[in-house]
Amino acid sequence: RLPDSCWSLYCSRAYAKTYGAPRSIDDLDDHLLILGEGALAKHPGMVWLRRSAPGADVACRSNTLQNLYSLIKDGAGVSIMPCLVGEADKTLMRCISPPAELRSQCWLIYHESLRRMPHVRVFIEALVTEIERRRPLLTCSTAKSAHLQR
């Protein structure tokens, strides 16, 4: 089992300076949202965001995670994204603690017969090392947003 996938709500520091940052889920209706389009619209986080802020204005929509990241980074609005991405970018800030609804289990699955194969062992060991190095970003346990540190 890998660390849980953790998503939260992010905006750019520039957006927060201009519009303020949401301090709670209840504040979302007062902010510009970036929602998903196509397959991204069906992501559980996007469904949660639409349900949490039915009265919010939609600034734009994105059909890929990379475009979503770029839109948030450029200050177009507020949206959800993986903590691994959001916490690593110092131009972004996490607005709220990661909602429990936006956590999901992750597993690395491979056939038992491959377990002792040298190339598989090397991959797994490298993956474990990288996950341990990035664990705080994966779990949102460090690099809290400036808003959350107040």
Disulfide bonds with the S-S distance in Angstrom:
Cys83-Cys140 1.86
